[in-house]
């Protein structure tokens, strides 16, 4: 599923995150931020429209989940022609394009499902936490494809103590934020990973 997110940035209050999933996809059910709309998207227009201090567009990306269960806002909002629903709140300072390998927290009541016998792509940090890739983007590297993810670790500039691996799941992996708070991190290509913290997942792959 090809999607993107709009961040309405409200200073110390953090950012409201609006996601395009299952919208804007009349021509292609799996493309919810088509080029025909994105070519006219304007963060300045959205900033004026919603009277907020700032707006950021999370670069279009691709879900690696097999399915998701997440509550969203019921109202479909229009952002310079791009339709999206509220999906989460992000802490102040933790917006797309931030420092790679620096974790951030996000308020989200989601359940991610990764199916048994399928590959997942994992970062392991020096503290022993594993992070599973939730989505990838070709925004930084236009040639990045799903097929490249298995060997992505060979080209990432990982900090000392970090490592990357691909793993075929022995069982379904189910991931939920602990008490409604998820931890996320991005690599330098802006691919996004969720922490497999204690209490968030049914097992550690």
C-alpha positions in Angstrom: 0.0 0.0 0.0 1.5 3.3 -1.2 0.6 6.1 1.3 1.8 9.3 2.7 1.2 11.4 5.9 0.7 15.1 6.6 1.9 16.5 9.9 0.1 19.5 11.3 2.8 20.9 13.5 1.6 22.8 16.6 4.7 23.7 18.5 5.2 22.3 21.9 1.9 20.4 21.5 3.5 18.2 18.9 1.9 17.2 15.6 -1.3 15.7 14.4 -0.6 12.9 11.9 -3.0 12.5 9.0 -2.7 9.4 6.9 -4.0 8.7 3.3 -4.5 5.0 3.6 -7.7 3.8 1.7 -8.3 7.3 0.2 -7.4 8.9 -3.1 -7.2 5.4 -4.6 -10.1 5.3 -7.1 -7.7 4.5 -10.0 -5.4 2.1 -8.1 -6.6 0.6 -4.8 -3.0 0.3 -3.6 -2.0 3.8 -4.4 -3.4 6.3 -1.9 -1.1 9.3 -2.7 -1.0 9.2 -6.5 1.4 11.4 -8.5 -1.6 13.1 -10.2 -2.5 14.7 -6.8 1.0 15.0 -5.3 2.2 17.2 -8.1 -0.1 20.0 -6.9 0.3 19.4 -3.2 1.5 22.5 -1.2 2.6 22.6 2.4 2.2 26.4 2.4 -1.4 26.1 1.2 -2.2 23.6 4.0 -0.5 25.8 6.6 -2.8 28.6 5.6 -5.8 26.4 5.3 -5.5 25.0 8.9 -3.8 28.1 10.4 -1.0 26.1 12.1 2.6 27.1 12.7 4.0 24.5 10.3 3.2 21.6 8.0 5.4 18.7 7.0 4.7 16.0 4.4 6.0 12.5 5.3 7.4 11.3 2.0 5.3 8.7 0.2 6.1 5.3 1.4 5.0 1.6 1.3 3.6 -0.4 4.1 5.3 -3.7 4.9 2.4 -4.9 7.1 0.1 -7.7 6.0 -2.8 -6.1 7.8 -3.5 -3.4 10.4 -6.2 -2.5 12.9 -6.1 1.1 14.0 -8.7 3.6 15.0 -8.8 6.8 12.9 -10.6 10.1 12.8 -14.0 9.7 11.3 -13.7 12.9 9.3 -11.9 12.8 6.0 -10.0 16.1 5.6 -8.7 17.7 2.5 -5.1 18.9 2.4 -4.5 20.8 -0.8 -6.4 18.2 -2.8 -5.0 15.2 -0.8 -7.6 13.4 1.4 -6.5 12.0 4.7 -7.7 11.0 8.2 -6.2 11.6 11.6 -4.3 8.6 12.8 -1.8 9.6 15.5 -0.2 12.3 17.6 3.6 12.7 17.4 5.8 14.3 20.1 7.2 17.7 19.5 10.4 17.7 17.5 9.9 14.2 16.1 8.9 14.8 12.5 9.8 13.1 9.2 13.3 13.8 8.0 14.7 14.0 11.6 18.0 12.5 12.8 18.4 8.8 11.8 18.7 6.2 14.5 17.3 8.6 17.1 14.1 7.0 18.6 10.9 9.1 19.0 7.6 8.3 20.6 4.1 8.5 19.0 0.7 8.2 20.5 -1.1 5.4 18.6 -3.7 2.7 19.3 -2.7 0.3 16.5 -2.2 -3.3 15.9 0.3 -4.3 13.2 0.1 -7.9 11.8 3.1 -9.6 10.0 2.2 -13.0 8.7 4.1 -16.3 9.4 6.6 -17.5 6.8 7.1 -14.1 5.3 10.2 -11.9 5.7 10.6 -9.0 8.0 13.5 -6.5 8.2 15.0 -5.7 11.6 17.4 -3.3 13.2 19.1 -4.3 16.4 20.4 -1.5 18.6 23.2 -1.6 21.2 20.7 -1.8 24.1 19.3 -5.1 22.8 16.1 -3.7 21.3 14.9 -4.9 18.0 13.1 -2.6 15.6 10.9 -4.1 12.8 10.6 -2.1 9.5 7.0 -1.0 9.2 7.4 0.9 5.9 10.0 1.8 3.3 10.3 4.8 1.0 12.1 5.6 -2.3 12.1 9.3 -1.5 15.9 9.4 -0.7 17.0 6.5 -3.0 14.8 6.5 -6.1 16.0 3.0 -6.9 15.0 1.4 -3.6 12.6 -1.5 -4.2 11.1 -4.2 -1.9 13.5 -6.7 -3.5 16.5 -4.7 -2.1 15.4 -4.8 1.5 16.9 -8.2 2.3 20.5 -6.9 1.7 19.8 -3.2 2.8 22.2 -3.6 5.7 25.1 -3.7 3.3 24.5 -0.1 2.4 23.2 1.5 5.5 25.6 3.6 7.5 24.8 2.0 10.8 26.0 3.6 14.1 28.3 1.7 16.3 26.5 -1.3 17.9 23.6 -1.3 15.4 23.0 -4.2 13.0 20.5 -5.1 10.3 19.0 -8.4 9.4 16.2 -10.1 7.4 14.2 -12.8 9.1 11.5 -15.2 7.9 8.8 -15.3 10.7 8.3 -18.6 12.5 4.9 -17.4 13.6 2.6 -14.4 13.1 4.1 -11.3 14.6 1.6 -9.0 16.3 2.7 -5.6 17.5 0.8 -3.2 19.7 2.0 0.0 21.4 2.5 -0.3 25.2 -0.2 1.8 26.9 -0.9 3.6 23.6 2.7 4.8 23.1 4.9 3.4 20.4 8.6 4.0 19.8 9.7 4.5 16.2 13.1 5.2 14.5 14.2 5.9 11.0 17.4 5.0 9.1 19.2 7.5 6.9 17.0 6.5 3.9 13.9 7.4 6.0 12.6 3.9 6.2 10.6 3.6 9.4 10.8 0.9 12.2 8.7 0.2 15.3 10.4 -1.0 18.5 9.7 -4.6 19.6 9.7 -3.5 23.3 8.7 -5.7 26.2 4.9 -5.8 26.3 4.4 -4.7 22.7 4.7 -7.9 20.7 3.7 -11.6 21.0 7.3 -12.8 20.4 10.8 -11.6 19.4 11.8 -12.7 15.9 
